[in-house]
Amino acid sequence: MKYVRHFILYFFVALILIWSLLPLYWIVLSSFSHPVDLYSVPPHWIPTRVTLENFKSILITGKGFRGGGGITATDLIRKGLYNSSIVAGTTTLIMAFIAPLTGYVFARLNFPGKGILFFYIIGMIAVPSWPVLIGLFSEFSKYKLLDTLRGLIILSVAYRMPFDTWFMKAYISTIPRELEDAARIDGCSRLGVIYRIVIPTSLPGLVAVLITSFLFSWNMFLAPLILTYTLKAKPITVTISEFVGQYYAEWHLMSAGALIAIIPPILIVLIFQRYIIKGLMVGAFR
């Protein structure tokens, strides 16, 4: 009976791994495959002719593609990477300043309506993004934020604020108050306590917050798809989708672009994974 349970467990684990990794494998396969092999029937699960031409087309030669309307593949990928870097980088920097402050306010200060305000902010996490897109489109149009990086940054910060505030509150609550009291006795101001005691002590949690903020901003798709319409502001997630249209599908170019787009998030996670694990573990037990 024990072996049967283990077999069932391993079987379902294998199914989950296949389900999760198969799309990634197909992207890698498509990005290194010749279009003739990619569109063959039955499909090739192992490339017969490995080629770097797809990456050359989107990064160097600027190959045009069907449905591009005069925009080359290189223009799409380079501008998308630039826009995503600006939005994700700026959002991360803003949250690096705001998240410790809002987390500290709800963790340490007492003021009227604190509980109601906190639960109102937390309640925003549960609101799905797609029902509010119509209202967002109207407001963005009113304030001339459509198709601008500024608008995407504001949107990204607004989406991240509830979660980052909640997480930093939980993390700061684990810091002994005695450390802050000692600093206040030595003449440190409230802001001095935050930036000299709270932030250094809660660095793993803050790094986890900033990394998740970067990943969220980098991976945004639905809102930018609705709120941007030119290369001036389209992020990489949207520009990659331009390779597929009503009457065409450049799967090899889209796969190569997607593989390039996932490299920065993967590198960031690999470099800072110990901070992510430590930060999320501490916050989880509050």
Secondary structure, 3 states (H helix, E strand, C coil): CHHHHHHHHHHHHHHHHHHHHHHHHHHHHHHCECHHHHCCCCCCCCCCCECCHHHHHHHHHCCCCCCCCCCCHHHHHHHHHHHHHHHHHHHHHHHHHHHHHHHHHHHHCCCCCHHHHHHHHHHHHHCCCHHHHHHHHHHHHHCCCCCCHHHHHHHHHHHHHHHHHHHHHHHHCCCCHHHHHHHHHCCCCHHHHHHHHHHHHCHHHHHHHHHHHHHHHHHCCHHHHHHCCCCCCCCHHHHHHCCECCCCECHHHHHHHHHHHCHHHHHHHHHHHHHHHHHHHHHHCC
